């Protein structure tokens, strides 16, 4: 003998279905809101990398060159020489030579070796040596150099700031 469906069970199933549907709509609303908010933040306050990319693809030749130069500088600062080399052919060599000299690892190593070989180093030499080691990703050498600078001049603010930023 078949039993008739209970009205109470049918109402419970309908309530669960409504609650599940409402939850799905709420989750979809939250996801859409998050996407719109991210898009708004990215377009209203872009980072330098995004600005450089936008300028790079600008129809204005001056903006395009400026974007290419800024992107090249960012790549050099991030030690991405392979991608930076791809942009170099489209840039004025006189504009990038100094920057390249100050960030290229082989040049930085020459600079560090030259400063390290000095017999009588000043506080400025140790500061420069520490900054060079930072660019070479040699943190321990940078810390050692700035500690020596602190020993020579313990009251300089710039030495203290660099020391405490490296100690973290």
DSSP file (Angstrom, degrees, kcal/mol; ACC not computed):
  #  RESIDUE AA STRUCTURE BP1 BP2  ACC     N-H-->O    O-->H-N    N-H-->O    O-->H-N    TCO  KAPPA ALPHA  PHI   PSI    X-CA   Y-CA   Z-CA
    1    1 A X              0   0    0      0, 0.0     2,-0.3     0, 0.0     0, 0.0   0.000 360.0 360.0 360.0 129.5    0.0    0.0    0.0
    2    2 A X        -     0   0    0      1,-0.0     2,-0.4     0, 0.0     0, 0.0  -0.596 360.0-136.2 -85.0 140.2    1.4    3.4   -1.0
    3    3 A X        -     0   0    0     -2,-0.3     2,-0.2     1,-0.0     3,-0.1  -0.732  21.5-115.0 -94.0 146.4    1.5    6.2    1.5
    4    4 A X        -     0   0    0     -2,-0.4     3,-0.1     1,-0.1    -1,-0.0  -0.545  41.8 -96.3 -74.9 140.8    0.4    9.7    0.4
    5    5 A X        -     0   0    0     -2,-0.2     2,-0.3     1,-0.1    -1,-0.1  -0.338  41.5-115.7 -60.4 137.5    3.2   12.2    0.6
    6    6 A X     >  -     0   0    0      1,-0.1     4,-1.9    -3,-0.1     5,-0.2  -0.568  11.0-141.6 -75.5 130.6    3.2   14.1    3.8
    7    7 A X  H  > S+     0   0    0     -2,-0.3     4,-2.2     1,-0.2     5,-0.2   0.845 102.0  57.5 -60.7 -34.0    2.4   17.8    3.3
    8    8 A X  H  > S+     0   0    0      2,-0.2     4,-1.9     1,-0.2    -1,-0.2   0.919 106.5  47.2 -65.4 -43.6    4.9   18.6    6.1
    9    9 A X  H  > S+     0   0    0      1,-0.2     4,-2.2     2,-0.2    -1,-0.2   0.879 111.0  52.5 -64.8 -37.7    7.8   16.8    4.2
   10   10 A X  H  X S+     0   0    0     -4,-1.9     4,-2.0     1,-0.2    -1,-0.2   0.899 109.2  48.8 -66.1 -40.4    6.9   18.6    1.0
   11   11 A X  H  X S+     0   0    0     -4,-2.2     4,-2.2     2,-0.2    -1,-0.2   0.870 110.4  51.6 -66.8 -37.1    7.0   22.0    2.7
   12   12 A X  H  X S+     0   0    0     -4,-1.9     4,-2.4     2,-0.2    -2,-0.2   0.916 109.7  49.4 -65.1 -43.7   10.4   21.2    4.3
   13   13 A X  H  X S+     0   0    0     -4,-2.2     4,-2.2     1,-0.2    -2,-0.2   0.897 111.5  49.1 -63.9 -39.6   11.8   20.2    0.9
   14   14 A X  H  X S+     0   0    0     -4,-2.0     4,-2.4     2,-0.2    -1,-0.2   0.897 110.7  50.4 -65.5 -40.7   10.5   23.4   -0.7
   15   15 A X  H  X S+     0   0    0     -4,-2.2     4,-2.5     2,-0.2    -2,-0.2   0.900 110.7  48.9 -64.2 -41.0   12.0   25.5    2.1
   16   16 A X  H  X S+     0   0    0     -4,-2.4     4,-2.6     2,-0.2    -2,-0.2   0.907 111.3  50.1 -64.9 -41.8   15.4   23.8    1.7
   17   17 A X  H  X S+     0   0    0     -4,-2.2     4,-2.3     2,-0.2    -2,-0.2   0.904 112.0  47.6 -63.7 -41.4   15.3   24.4   -2.0
   18   18 A X  H  X S+     0   0    0     -4,-2.4     4,-2.5     2,-0.2    -2,-0.2   0.914 112.6  48.7 -65.1 -42.4   14.4   28.1   -1.5
   19   19 A X  H  X S+     0   0    0     -4,-2.5     4,-2.2     2,-0.2    -2,-0.2   0.908 112.1  48.5 -64.9 -41.7   17.2   28.5    1.1
   20   20 A X  H  X S+     0   0    0     -4,-2.6     4,-2.2     2,-0.2    -1,-0.2   0.910 112.5  48.4 -64.7 -42.9   19.7   26.8   -1.2
   21   21 A X  H  X S+     0   0    0     -4,-2.3     4,-2.1     2,-0.2    -2,-0.2   0.893 111.7  50.0 -63.9 -40.7   18.7   29.0   -4.2
   22   22 A X  H  X S+     0   0    0     -4,-2.5     4,-2.2     2,-0.2    -2,-0.2   0.875 109.7  51.0 -64.9 -38.6   18.9   32.2   -2.0
   23   23 A X  H  X S+     0   0    0     -4,-2.2     4,-2.5     2,-0.2    -2,-0.2   0.905 109.2  50.8 -65.8 -41.8   22.4   31.2   -0.8
   24   24 A X  H  X S+     0   0    0     -4,-2.2     4,-2.4     1,-0.2    -2,-0.2   0.918 110.9  48.5 -62.1 -43.3   23.5   30.7   -4.4
   25   25 A X  H  X S+     0   0    0     -4,-2.1     4,-2.3     1,-0.2    -1,-0.2   0.901 111.3  50.6 -63.6 -40.9   22.2   34.1   -5.4
   26   26 A X  H  X S+     0   0    0     -4,-2.2     4,-2.3     2,-0.2    -2,-0.2   0.918 111.1  47.7 -63.1 -44.4   23.9   35.7   -2.4
   27   27 A X  H  X S+     0   0    0     -4,-2.5     4,-2.4     2,-0.2    -2,-0.2   0.909 112.0  49.9 -64.1 -42.6   27.3   34.0   -3.3
   28   28 A X  H  X S+     0   0    0     -4,-2.4     4,-2.4     1,-0.2    -1,-0.2   0.906 110.3  51.0 -62.2 -41.2   27.0   35.1   -6.9
   29   29 A X  H  X S+     0   0    0     -4,-2.3     4,-2.5     2,-0.2    -2,-0.2   0.918 110.2  48.8 -61.8 -44.2   26.2   38.7   -5.7
   30   30 A X  H  X S+     0   0    0     -4,-2.3     4,-2.4     2,-0.2    -2,-0.2   0.909 111.8  49.5 -63.0 -43.0   29.3   38.7   -3.4
   31   31 A X  H  X S+     0   0    0     -4,-2.4     4,-2.3     2,-0.2    -2,-0.2   0.921 112.2  46.9 -63.8 -44.2   31.5   37.4   -6.3
   32   32 A X  H  X S+     0   0    0     -4,-2.4     4,-2.5     1,-0.2     5,-0.2   0.916 111.9  51.2 -63.7 -42.6   30.3   40.0   -8.7
   33   33 A X  H  X S+     0   0    0     -4,-2.5     4,-2.5    -5,-0.2    -2,-0.2   0.910 110.4  49.5 -60.2 -43.0   30.7   42.7   -6.1
   34   34 A X  H  X S+     0   0    0     -4,-2.4     4,-2.4     2,-0.2    -2,-0.2   0.905 111.3  48.6 -63.9 -43.0   34.3   41.6   -5.5
   35   35 A X  H  X S+     0   0    0     -4,-2.3     4,-2.3     2,-0.2    -2,-0.2   0.924 113.0  47.2 -63.8 -44.9   35.1   41.6   -9.2
   36   36 A X  H  X S+     0   0    0     -4,-2.5     4,-2.4     2,-0.2    -2,-0.2   0.907 112.3  50.3 -64.3 -42.1   33.7   45.1   -9.7
   37   37 A X  H  X S+     0   0    0     -4,-2.5     4,-2.5    -5,-0.2    -2,-0.2   0.920 111.0  48.5 -63.3 -44.0   35.5   46.4   -6.7
   38   38 A X  H  X S+     0   0    0     -4,-2.4     4,-2.6     1,-0.2    -2,-0.2   0.914 111.6  49.9 -61.8 -43.1   38.8   45.0   -7.9
   39   39 A X  H  X S+     0   0    0     -4,-2.3     4,-2.0     1,-0.2    -1,-0.2   0.913 111.3  49.2 -61.8 -42.7   38.3   46.4  -11.3
   40   40 A X  H  X S+     0   0    0     -4,-2.4     4,-2.1     2,-0.2     5,-0.2   0.922 112.7  46.7 -63.2 -44.6   37.5   49.8   -9.8
   41   41 A X  H  X S+     0   0    0     -4,-2.5     4,-2.2     1,-0.2    -2,-0.2   0.914 112.3  50.5 -65.7 -42.5   40.6   49.8   -7.6
   42   42 A X  H  < S+     0   0    0     -4,-2.6    -1,-0.2     1,-0.2    -2,-0.2   0.869 115.6  41.7 -64.6 -36.1   42.9   48.7  -10.4
   43   43 A X  H  < S+     0   0    0     -4,-2.0     3,-0.4    -5,-0.2    -1,-0.2   0.798 117.5  45.5 -83.1 -27.1   41.7   51.4  -12.8
   44   44 A X  H  < S+     0   0    0     -4,-2.1     2,-0.3     1,-0.2    -2,-0.2   0.843 127.0  23.7 -85.4 -32.6   41.6   54.2  -10.3
   45   45 A X  S  < S-     0   0    0     -4,-2.2    -1,-0.2    -5,-0.2    -2,-0.1  -0.639  81.0-178.2-131.8  74.8   45.0   53.6   -8.6
   46   46 A X        -     0   0    0     -3,-0.4     2,-0.1    -2,-0.3    -3,-0.1  -0.422  24.4-121.2 -77.1 151.4   47.2   51.7  -11.0
   47   47 A X     >  -     0   0    0     -2,-0.1     4,-2.2    -5,-0.1     5,-0.2  -0.353  31.9-100.5 -81.8 170.2   50.7   50.7  -10.1
   48   48 A X  H  > S+     0   0    0      1,-0.2     4,-2.3     2,-0.2     5,-0.2   0.816 121.9  56.2 -64.1 -32.3   53.8   51.8  -12.1
   49   49 A X  H  > S+     0   0    0      2,-0.2     4,-2.2     1,-0.2    -1,-0.2   0.924 109.3  45.5 -66.2 -44.5   54.0   48.5  -13.9
   50   50 A X  H  > S+     0   0    0      2,-0.2     4,-2.3     1,-0.2    -2,-0.2   0.902 112.8  50.6 -65.2 -41.5   50.4   48.9  -15.2
   51   51 A X  H  X S+     0   0    0     -4,-2.2     4,-2.5     2,-0.2    -2,-0.2   0.914 110.3  49.9 -62.5 -42.8   50.9   52.5  -16.2
   52   52 A X  H  X S+     0   0    0     -4,-2.3     4,-2.4     1,-0.2    -2,-0.2   0.906 110.5  49.5 -63.5 -41.7   54.1   51.6  -18.1
   53   53 A X  H  X S+     0   0    0     -4,-2.2     4,-1.4     2,-0.2    -1,-0.2   0.904 111.1  49.5 -64.4 -40.6   52.3   48.8  -19.9
   54   54 A X  H  < S+     0   0    0     -4,-2.3     3,-0.3     1,-0.2    -2,-0.2   0.924 113.2  46.4 -63.6 -43.6   49.4   51.2  -20.9
   55   55 A X  H >< S+     0   0    0     -4,-2.5     3,-1.7     1,-0.2    12,-0.3   0.873 105.5  61.3 -65.4 -36.7   51.9   53.8  -22.1
   56   56 A X  H 3< S+     0   0    0     -4,-2.4    -1,-0.2     1,-0.3    -2,-0.2   0.861 109.3  41.2 -58.6 -37.6   53.8   51.2  -24.0
   57   57 A X  T 3< S+     0   0    0     -4,-1.4    -1,-0.3    -3,-0.3    -2,-0.2   0.172  88.7 126.3 -99.1  17.8   50.8   50.4  -26.2
   58   58 A X    <   -     0   0    0     -3,-1.7     6,-0.1     2,-0.2    -3,-0.1  -0.430  63.7-134.2 -73.0 149.8   49.7   54.0  -26.6
   59   59 A X  S    S+     0   0    0     -2,-0.1     2,-0.4     4,-0.1    -1,-0.1   0.740  86.9  89.7 -74.4 -23.6   49.2   55.4  -30.1
   60   60 A X  S  > S-     0   0    0      1,-0.2     4,-2.4    -5,-0.1     5,-0.2  -0.634  74.8-146.5 -74.6 124.6   51.2   58.5  -29.1
   61   61 A X  H  > S+     0   0    0     -2,-0.4     4,-2.4     1,-0.2     5,-0.2   0.857  96.2  53.1 -64.4 -35.7   54.9   57.8  -29.9
   62   62 A X  H  > S+     0   0    0      2,-0.2     4,-2.4     1,-0.2    -1,-0.2   0.923 111.6  44.8 -65.8 -44.1   56.1   59.8  -27.0
   63   63 A X  H  > S+     0   0    0      2,-0.2     4,-2.7     1,-0.2    -2,-0.2   0.892 112.3  53.4 -65.6 -38.7   54.0   58.0  -24.5
   64   64 A X  H  X S+     0   0    0     -4,-2.4     4,-2.2     2,-0.2    -2,-0.2   0.919 111.0  45.3 -61.9 -43.9   54.9   54.7  -26.1
   65   65 A X  H  X S+     0   0    0     -4,-2.4     4,-2.7     2,-0.2    -2,-0.2   0.919 112.9  50.6 -65.8 -43.3   58.6   55.5  -25.8
   66   66 A X  H  X S+     0   0    0     -4,-2.4     4,-2.6     1,-0.2    -2,-0.2   0.909 111.5  48.2 -61.6 -42.4   58.2   56.7  -22.2
   67   67 A X  H  X S+     0   0    0     -4,-2.7     4,-2.5   -12,-0.3   -11,-0.2   0.896 111.4  50.1 -63.8 -40.4   56.3   53.5  -21.3
   68   68 A X  H  X S+     0   0    0     -4,-2.2     4,-2.4     2,-0.2    -2,-0.2   0.911 112.3  47.5 -64.8 -42.3   59.0   51.3  -22.9
   69   69 A X  H  X S+     0   0    0     -4,-2.7     4,-2.3     2,-0.2    -2,-0.2   0.920 113.6  46.8 -65.5 -44.3   61.7   53.2  -21.0
   70   70 A X  H  X S+     0   0    0     -4,-2.6     4,-2.3     2,-0.2    -2,-0.2   0.899 112.7  49.7 -64.8 -40.1   59.8   52.9  -17.7
   71   71 A X  H  X S+     0   0    0     -4,-2.5     4,-2.4     2,-0.2    -2,-0.2   0.907 109.6  51.9 -65.3 -40.3   59.1   49.2  -18.3
   72   72 A X  H  X S+     0   0    0     -4,-2.4     4,-2.4     1,-0.2    -2,-0.2   0.922 109.6  49.8 -59.9 -44.1   62.8   48.6  -19.1
   73   73 A X  H  X S+     0   0    0     -4,-2.3     4,-2.6     1,-0.2    -2,-0.2   0.907 110.4  49.9 -62.5 -41.7   63.8   50.3  -15.8
   74   74 A X  H  X S+     0   0    0     -4,-2.3     4,-1.7     2,-0.2    -1,-0.2   0.911 111.0  49.2 -63.3 -41.9   61.4   48.2  -13.8
   75   75 A X  H  <>S+     0   0    0     -4,-2.4     5,-3.1     2,-0.2    -2,-0.2   0.902 111.9  48.8 -64.1 -40.3   62.7   45.0  -15.5
   76   76 A X  H ><5S+     0   0    0     -4,-2.4     3,-1.7     1,-0.2    -2,-0.2   0.915 109.5  51.8 -65.3 -43.4   66.3   46.1  -14.7
   77   77 A X  H 3<5S+     0   0    0     -4,-2.6    -1,-0.2     1,-0.3    -2,-0.2   0.826 110.1  49.6 -63.5 -30.2   65.4   46.9  -11.1
   78   78 A X  T 3<5S-     0   0    0     -4,-1.7    -1,-0.3    -5,-0.2    -2,-0.2   0.294 117.1-116.4 -91.0  10.0   63.8   43.4  -10.8
   79   79 A X  T < 5 +     0   0    0     -3,-1.7     2,-1.0     1,-0.2    -3,-0.2   0.803  68.6 142.3  62.3  32.3   67.0   41.9  -12.3
   80   80 A X     >< +     0   0    0     -5,-3.1     4,-1.7     1,-0.2    -1,-0.2  -0.663  12.7 159.9-101.4  74.5   65.1   40.6  -15.3
   81   81 A X  H  >  +     0   0    0     -2,-1.0     4,-2.1     1,-0.2    -1,-0.2   0.745  64.5  63.1 -72.3 -25.0   67.9   41.3  -17.9
   82   82 A X  H  > S+     0   0    0      2,-0.2     4,-0.9     1,-0.2    -1,-0.2   0.956 110.9  36.3 -65.8 -49.9   66.5   38.8  -20.5
   83   83 A X  H  > S+     0   0    0      1,-0.2     4,-0.8     2,-0.2    -2,-0.2   0.830 115.1  56.3 -72.8 -31.4   63.3   40.8  -21.0
   84   84 A X  H >X S+     0   0    0     -4,-1.7     4,-1.1     1,-0.2     3,-0.7   0.885 101.9  57.0 -65.8 -37.1   65.0   44.1  -20.5
   85   85 A X  H 3X S+     0   0    0     -4,-2.1     4,-0.6     1,-0.2    -1,-0.2   0.820  98.9  60.7 -64.0 -29.9   67.4   43.2  -23.4
   86   86 A X  H 3< S+     0   0    0     -4,-0.9    -1,-0.2     1,-0.2     3,-0.2   0.815 109.0  42.8 -66.1 -29.5   64.4   42.7  -25.7
   87   87 A X  H X< S+     0   0    0     -4,-0.8     3,-1.4    -3,-0.7    -1,-0.2   0.668  94.4  81.7 -88.4 -18.2   63.4   46.4  -25.2
   88   88 A X  H >< S+     0   0    0     -4,-1.1     3,-1.7     1,-0.3    -1,-0.2   0.817  81.6  62.3 -61.1 -34.1   66.9   47.8  -25.4
   89   89 A X  T 3< S+     0   0    0     -4,-0.6    -1,-0.3     1,-0.3    -2,-0.1   0.750 104.9  48.7 -66.2 -21.3   67.0   47.9  -29.2
   90   90 A X  T <  S+     0   0    0     -3,-1.4     2,-0.3    -4,-0.1    -1,-0.3   0.283 102.5  80.2-100.2   9.6   64.1   50.3  -29.2
   91   91 A X  S <  S-     0   0    0     -3,-1.7     2,-0.5    -4,-0.1     3,-0.0  -0.821  89.5-101.1-117.0 156.4   65.6   52.7  -26.7
   92   92 A X    >>  -     0   0    0     -2,-0.3     4,-1.0     1,-0.2     3,-1.0  -0.633  28.8-144.3 -74.3 121.7   68.2   55.4  -26.9
   93   93 A X  H 3> S+     0   0    0     -2,-0.5     4,-1.4     1,-0.3     3,-0.2   0.798  96.5  58.4 -63.1 -29.7   71.4   53.9  -25.6
   94   94 A X  H 3> S+     0   0    0      1,-0.2     4,-0.5     2,-0.2    -1,-0.3   0.821 103.9  53.1 -70.2 -28.2   72.6   57.2  -24.0
   95   95 A X  H <4 S+     0   0    0     -3,-1.0     4,-0.3     1,-0.2    -1,-0.2   0.774 117.5  35.2 -75.7 -25.3   69.4   57.3  -21.9
   96   96 A X  H  X S+     0   0    0     -4,-1.0     4,-2.9    -3,-0.2     5,-0.2   0.565  94.0  85.4-106.0  -9.3   69.9   53.8  -20.5
   97   97 A X  H  X S+     0   0    0     -4,-1.4     4,-2.5     2,-0.2     5,-0.1   0.926  94.2  42.9 -63.2 -46.1   73.7   53.5  -20.2
   98   98 A X  H  X S+     0   0    0     -4,-0.5     4,-1.9     2,-0.2    -1,-0.2   0.927 117.2  47.1 -64.8 -43.7   74.0   55.1  -16.7
   99   99 A X  H  > S+     0   0    0     -4,-0.3     4,-0.8     1,-0.2    -2,-0.2   0.909 113.3  48.6 -63.9 -41.9   71.0   53.2  -15.4
  100  100 A X  H >X S+     0   0    0     -4,-2.9     4,-2.5     1,-0.2     3,-0.8   0.906 109.5  53.0 -63.8 -42.2   72.4   50.0  -16.9
  101  101 A X  H 3< S+     0   0    0     -4,-2.5    -1,-0.2    -5,-0.2    -2,-0.2   0.864 109.8  48.9 -61.0 -36.9   75.8   50.7  -15.4
  102  102 A X  H 3< S+     0   0    0     -4,-1.9    -1,-0.2     1,-0.2    -2,-0.2   0.604 123.4  28.9 -81.9 -11.2   74.3   51.2  -11.9
  103  103 A X  H << S+     0   0    0     -4,-0.8     2,-0.2    -3,-0.8    -2,-0.2   0.573  84.0 110.8-124.8 -13.7   72.1   48.0  -11.9
  104  104 A X     X  -     0   0    0     -4,-2.5     4,-2.8    -5,-0.2     3,-0.4  -0.485  66.6-133.8 -68.7 129.2   73.9   45.4  -14.1
  105  105 A X  H  > S+     0   0    0      1,-0.2     4,-2.5    -2,-0.2     5,-0.2   0.847 103.1  51.6 -55.2 -39.4   75.2   42.6  -11.8
  106  106 A X  H  > S+     0   0    0      2,-0.2     4,-1.8     1,-0.2    -1,-0.2   0.909 113.6  44.5 -66.3 -39.2   78.6   42.4  -13.4
  107  107 A X  H  > S+     0   0    0     -3,-0.4     4,-2.3     2,-0.2    -2,-0.2   0.889 112.6  51.8 -70.0 -38.7   79.1   46.2  -13.0
  108  108 A X  H  X S+     0   0    0     -4,-2.8     4,-2.7     1,-0.2    -2,-0.2   0.896 108.5  51.3 -63.4 -39.4   77.7   46.1   -9.5
  109  109 A X  H  X S+     0   0    0     -4,-2.5     4,-2.7    -5,-0.2    -1,-0.2   0.898 109.3  50.1 -65.9 -39.3   80.2   43.3   -8.6
  110  110 A X  H  X S+     0   0    0     -4,-1.8     4,-2.5     2,-0.2    -2,-0.2   0.917 111.8  48.8 -61.4 -42.8   83.1   45.4  -10.0
  111  111 A X  H  X S+     0   0    0     -4,-2.3     4,-2.5     2,-0.2    -2,-0.2   0.916 112.3  47.8 -63.9 -43.1   81.9   48.3   -7.9
  112  112 A X  H  X S+     0   0    0     -4,-2.7     4,-2.7     2,-0.2    -2,-0.2   0.913 112.5  48.9 -64.5 -42.7   81.6   46.1   -4.8
  113  113 A X  H  X S+     0   0    0     -4,-2.7     4,-1.9     2,-0.2    -2,-0.2   0.903 111.6  49.9 -63.2 -41.2   85.1   44.7   -5.4
  114  114 A X  H  X S+     0   0    0     -4,-2.5     4,-0.6     2,-0.2    -2,-0.2   0.932 114.8  42.8 -63.7 -46.1   86.6   48.1   -5.9
  115  115 A X  H >< S+     0   0    0     -4,-2.5     3,-0.8     1,-0.2    -2,-0.2   0.891 113.8  52.1 -67.3 -38.3   85.0   49.5   -2.7
  116  116 A X  H 3< S+     0   0    0     -4,-2.7    -1,-0.2     1,-0.2    -2,-0.2   0.819 104.7  56.3 -68.7 -30.2   85.9   46.3   -0.7
  117  117 A X  H 3< S+     0   0    0     -4,-1.9    -1,-0.2    -5,-0.2    -2,-0.2   0.629  79.9 110.2 -79.4 -11.8   89.6   46.5   -1.8
  118  118 A X    <<  -     0   0    0     -3,-0.8     3,-0.2    -4,-0.6    -3,-0.0  -0.408  60.2-151.3 -63.1 136.5   90.0   50.0   -0.4
  119  119 A X  S    S+     0   0    0      1,-0.3     2,-0.7    -2,-0.1    -1,-0.1   0.901  85.4  37.7 -79.2 -40.9   92.2   49.9    2.6
  120  120 A X  S    S-     0   0    0      0, 0.0     2,-0.3     0, 0.0    -1,-0.3  -0.890  79.4-171.7-116.2 102.7   90.8   53.0    4.4
  121  121 A X        -     0   0    0     -2,-0.7     2,-0.1    -3,-0.2    -5,-0.0  -0.722  10.1-146.3 -98.0 142.6   87.1   53.1    4.0
  122  122 A X     >  -     0   0    0     -2,-0.3     4,-2.0     1,-0.1     5,-0.2  -0.408  35.1 -99.2 -92.0 175.4   84.9   56.1    5.0
  123  123 A X  H  > S+     0   0    0      1,-0.2     4,-2.4     2,-0.2     5,-0.2   0.898 126.1  53.8 -61.4 -40.7   81.3   55.8    6.3
  124  124 A X  H  > S+     0   0    0      1,-0.2     4,-2.7     2,-0.2    -1,-0.2   0.874 105.6  53.4 -62.7 -37.6   80.1   56.8    2.8
  125  125 A X  H  > S+     0   0    0      2,-0.2     4,-2.6     1,-0.2    -1,-0.2   0.923 110.4  46.5 -62.7 -43.8   82.1   53.9    1.3
  126  126 A X  H  X S+     0   0    0     -4,-2.0     4,-2.5     2,-0.2    -2,-0.2   0.883 112.4  50.4 -66.8 -37.5   80.5   51.4    3.7
  127  127 A X  H  X S+     0   0    0     -4,-2.4     4,-2.5     2,-0.2    -2,-0.2   0.943 113.3  45.5 -64.0 -46.6   77.0   52.8    2.9
  128  128 A X  H  X S+     0   0    0     -4,-2.7     4,-2.3     1,-0.2    -2,-0.2   0.891 112.8  51.1 -63.6 -39.8   77.7   52.6   -0.8
  129  129 A X  H  X S+     0   0    0     -4,-2.6     4,-2.3    -5,-0.2    -1,-0.2   0.904 110.0  49.7 -63.6 -41.7   79.1   49.1   -0.4
  130  130 A X  H  X S+     0   0    0     -4,-2.5     4,-2.0     2,-0.2    -2,-0.2   0.919 111.2  48.3 -63.7 -44.3   76.0   48.0    1.6
  131  131 A X  H  X S+     0   0    0     -4,-2.5     4,-2.0     1,-0.2    -2,-0.2   0.873 111.1  51.6 -64.4 -36.8   73.6   49.4   -1.0
  132  132 A X  H  X S+     0   0    0     -4,-2.3     4,-1.4     1,-0.2    -1,-0.2   0.915 109.1  49.7 -65.9 -42.4   75.6   47.6   -3.7
  133  133 A X  H  <>S+     0   0    0     -4,-2.3     5,-3.0     1,-0.2    -2,-0.2   0.854 107.1  55.7 -65.0 -34.0   75.4   44.3   -1.8
  134  134 A X  H ><5S+     0   0    0     -4,-2.0     3,-1.5     1,-0.2    -1,-0.2   0.938 107.9  48.1 -61.7 -45.5   71.6   44.9   -1.5
  135  135 A X  H 3<5S+     0   0    0     -4,-2.0    -1,-0.2     1,-0.3    -2,-0.2   0.787 110.9  51.7 -66.1 -26.3   71.3   45.2   -5.2
  136  136 A X  T 3<5S-     0   0    0     -4,-1.4    -1,-0.3    -5,-0.1    -2,-0.2   0.376 115.2-117.8 -88.5   4.2   73.4   42.0   -5.6
  137  137 A X  T < 5S+     0   0    0     -3,-1.5     2,-0.6    -4,-0.2    -3,-0.2   0.858  72.6 134.9  59.9  37.7   71.1   40.1   -3.2
  138  138 A X     >< +     0   0    0     -5,-3.0     4,-2.0     1,-0.2    -1,-0.2  -0.695  23.2 168.4-112.7  75.7   74.0   39.6   -0.7
  139  139 A X  H  > S+     0   0    0     -2,-0.6     4,-2.6     1,-0.2     5,-0.2   0.872  70.5  52.6 -62.2 -42.2   72.1   40.5    2.4
  140  140 A X  H  > S+     0   0    0      1,-0.2     4,-2.4     2,-0.2    -1,-0.2   0.909 110.5  47.9 -64.7 -40.7   74.7   39.3    4.9
  141  141 A X  H  > S+     0   0    0      2,-0.2     4,-2.3     1,-0.2    -1,-0.2   0.884 111.2  52.2 -64.3 -37.6   77.5   41.3    3.3
  142  142 A X  H  X S+     0   0    0     -4,-2.0     4,-2.3     2,-0.2    -2,-0.2   0.913 110.0  48.1 -63.9 -42.5   75.2   44.4    3.2
  143  143 A X  H  X S+     0   0    0     -4,-2.6     4,-2.1     1,-0.2    -2,-0.2   0.919 111.0  50.9 -64.1 -43.5   74.5   44.0    7.0
  144  144 A X  H  X S+     0   0    0     -4,-2.4     4,-1.7     1,-0.2    -2,-0.2   0.907 111.4  48.6 -60.5 -41.8   78.2   43.6    7.7
  145  145 A X  H  X S+     0   0    0     -4,-2.3     4,-1.9     1,-0.2    -2,-0.2   0.916 111.8  47.1 -66.2 -43.5   79.0   46.7    5.7
  146  146 A X  H  X S+     0   0    0     -4,-2.3     4,-2.1     1,-0.2    -1,-0.2   0.825 108.4  56.5 -71.7 -28.7   76.4   48.8    7.4
  147  147 A X  H  X S+     0   0    0     -4,-2.1     4,-1.8     2,-0.2    -1,-0.2   0.899 107.1  49.4 -65.6 -38.9   77.5   47.6   10.8
  148  148 A X  H  X S+     0   0    0     -4,-1.7     4,-1.7     2,-0.2    -2,-0.2   0.883 109.6  51.6 -66.3 -37.5   81.0   48.8   10.1
  149  149 A X  H  X S+     0   0    0     -4,-1.9     4,-2.3     1,-0.2    -1,-0.2   0.898 108.6  51.7 -64.5 -39.2   79.5   52.2    9.0
  150  150 A X  H  < S+     0   0    0     -4,-2.1    -2,-0.2     1,-0.2    -1,-0.2   0.850 106.4  54.0 -65.3 -34.1   77.6   52.3   12.3
  151  151 A X  H  < S+     0   0    0     -4,-1.8     3,-0.4     1,-0.2    -1,-0.2   0.883 111.5  45.1 -67.1 -37.2   80.8   51.7   14.2
  152  152 A X  H  < S+     0   0    0     -4,-1.7     2,-0.3     1,-0.3    -2,-0.2   0.878 134.6  13.1 -73.6 -37.3   82.5   54.6   12.5
  153  153 A X    ><  +     0   0    0     -4,-2.3     3,-1.1    -5,-0.1    -1,-0.3  -0.716  66.4 174.5-142.7  86.8   79.6   57.0   12.9
  154  154 A X  T 3  S+     0   0    0     -3,-0.4    -4,-0.1    -2,-0.3    -1,-0.1   0.569  75.4  56.6 -74.2  -7.8   77.0   55.7   15.4
  155  155 A X  T 3  S+     0   0    0     -5,-0.0     2,-0.4     4,-0.0    -1,-0.2   0.414  73.0 116.2-106.9   4.0   74.8   58.9   15.4
  156  156 A X    <>  -     0   0    0     -3,-1.1     4,-1.9     1,-0.1     5,-0.1  -0.577  54.0-151.5 -76.3 130.0   74.0   59.2   11.6
  157  157 A X  H  > S+     0   0    0     -2,-0.4     4,-2.8     1,-0.2     5,-0.2   0.900  93.4  53.1 -67.1 -42.4   70.3   58.8   10.9
  158  158 A X  H  > S+     0   0    0      1,-0.2     4,-2.0     2,-0.2    -1,-0.2   0.861 109.6  49.5 -65.3 -33.6   70.7   57.4    7.4
  159  159 A X  H  > S+     0   0    0      2,-0.2     4,-2.6     1,-0.2    -1,-0.2   0.921 111.9  48.6 -68.3 -44.2   73.1   54.7    8.6
  160  160 A X  H  X S+     0   0    0     -4,-1.9     4,-2.9     2,-0.2     5,-0.3   0.914 110.6  50.6 -62.0 -43.2   70.6   53.8   11.4
  161  161 A X  H  X S+     0   0    0     -4,-2.8     4,-2.0     1,-0.2    -1,-0.2   0.932 113.6  44.5 -61.4 -45.4   67.7   53.6    9.0
  162  162 A X  H  X S+     0   0    0     -4,-2.0     4,-1.8    -5,-0.2    -1,-0.2   0.900 113.6  51.5 -65.8 -40.3   69.6   51.4    6.6
  163  163 A X  H  X S+     0   0    0     -4,-2.6     4,-1.8     1,-0.2    -2,-0.2   0.946 113.1  43.1 -61.7 -48.9   70.8   49.2    9.4
  164  164 A X  H  X S+     0   0    0     -4,-2.9     4,-0.7     1,-0.2    -1,-0.2   0.808 111.1  54.9 -72.0 -28.3   67.4   48.7   10.9
  165  165 A X  H  < S+     0   0    0     -4,-2.0    -1,-0.2    -5,-0.3    -2,-0.2   0.849 113.1  43.2 -70.9 -31.6   65.8   48.1    7.5
  166  166 A X  H  < S+     0   0    0     -4,-1.8    -2,-0.2     1,-0.2    -1,-0.2   0.794 105.6  62.6 -79.9 -29.3   68.3   45.3    6.8
  167  167 A X  H  <        0   0    0     -4,-1.8    -1,-0.2     1,-0.3    -2,-0.2   0.698 360.0 360.0 -71.4 -19.0   68.1   43.8   10.3
  168  168 A X     <        0   0    0     -4,-0.7    -1,-0.3    -3,-0.2    -2,-0.1   0.510 360.0 360.0 -67.0 360.0   64.4   42.9    9.9
